[in-house]
Amino acid sequence: MKYTITGEENEKTVMLLPGTCCTAKFNFDKVVPMLAEKYRVIGVDYDGFDGSEGDFTDMTDICRKIERYITECCGGELFAVYGSSLGGSFVGLLVQRGKVHIRHAFIGSSDLDQSGKLSARLQTAVVGKVFYGMVRKGSMPKWAENMTRRKMGDEATEKYLQMTNGMFRAAQAVSKKSMKNQFYSDLVTPLGEHITADNTTIHIFYALQMGEKYRERYLKHFATPDIREHNCGHEELLFFYPEKWFEEFEKCVAE
């Protein structure tokens, strides 16, 4: 595990947890400078994605390591944690487990998919093969790009390609085992219903273009979430409108 600290020593610490096959730098590079002017910022790179030789194990093991770091290096509490995509699953687990205290817990465009073990194995086998191929190439294959264009249109597709191809290139040193472990573990690690914690507000950056079913999931898993709707795609606000993302973050922590 790698923890990159930016900003001055500050009683308000913000931790950033990246998404599937992502590093903290790739996920949050555009917003860290703004956050660091006001907060102590900690970017996390999971095992298997931190440049070391080890592999990603499973969600629970990684969650325990994050909890240990927060306990030993942050006094057991954080002002805020933002989890992008898969990182939002970690945020939910941290609040659910209650081993550390988080004042503001952010779920960023997370799909929170859950699955049985057999289904998860099948999905991992298919996605692992296709996804790993794209990572090795460093870009989406033409057939997938064309399908995306038909579904999303040219403008949205160009943004999507910029984001996904950047992720593929950033993950080229990651092992296939780490990718598969991360994908499978996220599917089978249970996230409870109506999660809540004392003096913790759960903020959800909900990308409306992902679909209405995700609102139902957020309301299922979290007791009283602060849902912030944005008419954009998956983590589009974070990647393409960082100033707006930061403005929304500041509104959340101020309220």
C-alpha positions as CSV (number, residue, x, y, z in Angstrom):
1,M,0.0,0.0,0.0
2,K,1.2,3.4,-0.9
3,Y,0.1,6.7,0.8
4,T,1.0,10.0,-0.9
5,I,0.6,13.0,1.3
6,T,0.0,16.5,-0.1
7,G,-0.7,19.8,1.6
8,E,0.3,21.3,4.9
9,E,-0.1,19.6,8.3
10,N,-3.8,20.2,9.0
11,E,-6.4,18.9,11.4
12,K,-8.7,18.4,8.4
13,T,-7.4,15.4,6.5
14,V,-9.0,14.2,3.2
15,M,-8.3,10.7,2.0
16,L,-8.8,9.8,-1.7
17,L,-9.5,6.2,-2.7
18,P,-9.2,5.4,-6.5
19,G,-11.4,3.2,-8.6
20,T,-11.0,-0.1,-10.5
21,C,-7.5,-0.5,-11.9
22,C,-6.7,3.1,-11.1
23,T,-4.0,4.9,-9.2
24,A,-4.6,7.9,-7.0
25,K,-2.6,10.1,-9.3
26,F,-4.7,9.1,-12.4
27,N,-8.0,9.4,-10.5
28,F,-7.4,12.7,-8.6
29,D,-4.5,14.5,-10.2
30,K,-6.8,17.4,-11.3
31,V,-8.4,18.0,-7.9
32,V,-5.4,17.4,-5.5
33,P,-3.9,20.9,-6.0
34,M,-7.2,22.5,-5.0
35,L,-7.8,20.3,-2.0
36,A,-4.1,20.7,-0.9
37,E,-4.6,24.5,-0.5
38,K,-7.0,23.9,2.3
39,Y,-6.6,20.3,3.6
40,R,-4.0,17.6,4.3
41,V,-4.6,15.2,1.4
42,I,-3.7,11.5,1.4
43,G,-3.9,9.6,-1.9
44,V,-4.0,5.8,-1.6
45,D,-2.7,3.2,-4.0
46,Y,-3.8,-0.3,-3.2
47,D,-1.6,-3.4,-3.1
48,G,-0.9,-4.5,-6.7
49,F,-1.4,-0.9,-8.0
50,D,1.3,0.8,-5.9
51,G,4.3,-0.1,-7.9
52,S,5.4,-2.9,-5.6
53,E,5.6,-6.6,-6.5
54,G,2.7,-7.7,-4.4
55,D,-0.8,-8.4,-5.7
56,F,-4.2,-7.1,-4.7
57,T,-5.8,-9.6,-2.3
58,D,-9.4,-8.8,-1.5
59,M,-11.5,-5.9,-0.4
60,T,-11.6,-6.8,3.3
61,D,-7.8,-7.2,3.6
62,I,-7.2,-3.9,1.8
63,C,-9.9,-2.2,4.0
64,R,-8.2,-3.4,7.2
65,K,-4.9,-1.9,6.0
66,I,-6.6,1.4,5.3
67,E,-8.1,1.3,8.8
68,R,-4.7,0.5,10.3
69,Y,-3.2,3.5,8.6
70,I,-6.0,5.8,9.7
71,T,-5.6,4.6,13.3
72,E,-1.8,4.8,13.4
73,C,-1.2,7.9,11.3
74,C,-4.5,10.0,11.6
75,G,-5.6,9.3,15.1
76,G,-8.4,7.0,14.0
77,E,-10.4,9.7,12.2
78,L,-10.6,11.6,9.0
79,F,-12.4,14.8,8.0
80,A,-13.4,13.3,4.7
81,V,-12.9,10.3,2.4
82,Y,-13.8,10.4,-1.3
83,G,-14.0,7.0,-3.0
84,S,-14.2,7.1,-6.8
85,S,-16.1,4.2,-8.4
86,L,-14.7,1.0,-6.7
87,G,-13.3,3.4,-4.0
88,G,-16.8,4.1,-3.0
89,S,-17.2,0.5,-2.0
90,F,-14.3,0.9,0.3
91,V,-15.9,4.1,1.8
92,G,-19.1,2.1,2.4
93,L,-17.2,-0.7,4.1
94,L,-15.2,1.7,6.3
95,V,-18.4,3.3,7.5
96,Q,-20.1,-0.1,7.9
97,R,-17.3,-1.6,9.9
98,G,-17.0,1.4,12.3
99,K,-13.3,0.8,13.2
100,V,-12.5,4.5,12.3
101,H,-14.5,7.7,12.2
102,I,-15.2,9.6,9.0
103,R,-17.0,13.0,9.3
104,H,-17.8,13.2,5.5
105,A,-17.9,10.0,3.5
106,F,-18.2,10.5,-0.3
107,I,-19.4,7.9,-2.8
108,G,-18.3,8.9,-6.3
109,S,-20.3,7.4,-9.1
110,S,-20.0,3.9,-7.6
111,D,-22.2,1.2,-9.1
112,L,-22.0,-1.0,-5.9
113,D,-22.6,-4.1,-7.9
114,Q,-23.1,-7.3,-5.7
115,S,-23.1,-10.9,-7.0
116,G,-23.0,-14.5,-5.8
117,K,-19.7,-16.3,-6.1
118,L,-20.5,-18.4,-9.2
119,S,-21.8,-15.4,-11.1
120,A,-18.8,-13.3,-9.9
121,R,-16.4,-16.0,-11.2
122,L,-18.1,-16.0,-14.6
123,Q,-18.1,-12.2,-14.9
124,T,-14.5,-12.0,-13.7
125,A,-13.4,-14.6,-16.3
126,V,-15.0,-12.7,-19.2
127,V,-14.2,-9.1,-18.0
128,G,-10.7,-10.1,-16.9
129,K,-9.8,-11.4,-20.4
130,V,-11.3,-8.5,-22.3
131,F,-10.2,-5.8,-19.8
132,Y,-6.7,-7.1,-19.5
133,G,-6.3,-7.1,-23.3
134,M,-7.3,-3.5,-23.4
135,V,-4.8,-2.7,-20.6
136,R,-2.0,-4.4,-22.5
137,K,-2.9,-2.5,-25.7
138,G,-3.4,0.8,-23.8
139,S,-6.6,1.6,-25.5
140,M,-10.2,0.4,-26.3
141,P,-10.5,-1.8,-29.4
142,K,-12.2,-0.3,-32.4
143,W,-15.3,-2.5,-32.2
144,A,-15.9,-1.4,-28.6
145,E,-15.3,2.3,-29.6
146,N,-17.8,2.0,-32.5
147,M,-20.4,0.4,-30.2
148,T,-19.9,3.2,-27.7
149,R,-20.3,5.8,-30.3
150,R,-23.6,4.3,-31.5
151,K,-24.8,4.3,-27.9
152,M,-23.4,7.6,-26.5
153,G,-22.7,9.8,-29.5
154,D,-19.4,11.3,-30.6
155,E,-18.9,14.0,-28.0
156,A,-19.7,11.7,-25.0
157,T,-17.6,8.9,-26.5
158,E,-14.5,11.2,-26.9
159,K,-14.7,12.0,-23.2
160,Y,-15.2,8.4,-22.3
161,L,-12.2,7.3,-24.4
162,Q,-10.0,10.0,-22.9
163,M,-10.9,8.6,-19.4
164,T,-10.8,4.9,-20.1
165,N,-7.7,4.9,-22.4
166,G,-5.8,6.9,-19.8
167,M,-6.8,4.3,-17.2
168,F,-5.6,1.5,-19.4
169,R,-2.2,3.1,-19.9
170,A,-1.8,3.9,-16.2
171,A,-2.5,0.2,-15.4
172,Q,-0.1,-1.4,-17.8
173,A,2.3,-2.5,-15.1
174,V,-0.5,-4.2,-13.0
175,S,-0.7,-8.0,-13.0
176,K,-3.7,-9.8,-14.4
177,K,-4.1,-11.5,-10.9
178,S,-4.5,-8.1,-9.2
179,M,-7.1,-7.0,-11.7
180,K,-9.1,-10.2,-11.4
181,N,-8.8,-10.2,-7.6
182,Q,-10.0,-6.6,-7.4
183,F,-13.0,-7.1,-9.8
184,Y,-14.1,-10.4,-8.2
185,S,-13.7,-9.3,-4.6
186,D,-15.7,-6.1,-5.2
187,L,-18.6,-8.2,-6.4
188,V,-18.7,-10.7,-3.6
189,T,-17.8,-8.5,-0.6
190,P,-21.1,-7.8,1.2
191,L,-22.2,-4.2,1.7
192,G,-25.0,-3.9,4.2
193,E,-28.3,-2.1,4.0
194,H,-29.2,1.3,5.6
195,I,-25.6,1.9,6.7
196,T,-25.2,4.8,9.1
197,A,-22.7,6.0,11.8
198,D,-22.8,8.7,14.4
199,N,-21.6,12.1,13.3
200,T,-21.0,10.8,9.7
201,T,-22.7,12.2,6.6
202,I,-22.7,10.1,3.5
203,H,-22.5,12.2,0.4
204,I,-23.2,10.5,-3.0
205,F,-22.1,12.1,-6.2
206,Y,-24.8,10.5,-8.4
207,A,-24.1,10.6,-12.2
208,L,-27.7,10.6,-13.6
209,Q,-26.6,9.2,-16.9
210,M,-25.6,6.0,-15.3
211,G,-29.3,5.2,-14.8
212,E,-32.1,5.3,-12.3
213,K,-31.4,1.9,-10.7
214,Y,-28.3,3.3,-9.0
215,R,-30.4,5.7,-7.0
216,E,-32.3,2.7,-5.7
217,R,-29.0,1.0,-4.7
218,Y,-27.8,4.1,-2.8
219,L,-31.1,4.3,-0.9
220,K,-30.9,0.6,-0.2
221,H,-27.3,0.6,1.2
222,F,-27.3,3.9,3.1
223,A,-29.8,5.1,5.7
224,T,-29.9,8.9,5.0
225,P,-27.6,9.7,2.1
226,D,-27.0,13.2,0.9
227,I,-27.5,12.5,-2.9
228,R,-26.0,15.1,-5.2
229,E,-27.3,14.7,-8.7
230,H,-25.2,15.7,-11.7
231,N,-26.4,15.3,-15.3
232,C,-23.2,13.6,-16.5
233,G,-21.7,10.2,-16.9
234,H,-19.6,8.0,-14.6
235,E,-17.1,10.3,-12.7
236,E,-17.3,12.8,-15.5
237,L,-17.5,15.6,-13.0
238,L,-14.3,14.5,-11.4
239,F,-12.3,14.0,-14.6
240,F,-13.6,16.8,-16.8
241,Y,-15.0,19.5,-14.5
242,P,-12.6,19.5,-11.5
243,E,-13.5,23.0,-10.5
244,K,-17.1,22.1,-10.3
245,W,-16.2,18.9,-8.4
246,F,-14.3,20.9,-5.9
247,E,-17.1,23.4,-5.5
248,E,-19.6,20.6,-4.8
249,F,-17.2,19.0,-2.4
250,E,-16.9,22.3,-0.5
251,K,-20.6,22.7,-0.4
252,C,-21.0,19.3,1.2
253,V,-18.4,19.7,3.9
254,A,-19.7,23.3,4.7
255,E,-23.3,22.1,5.2
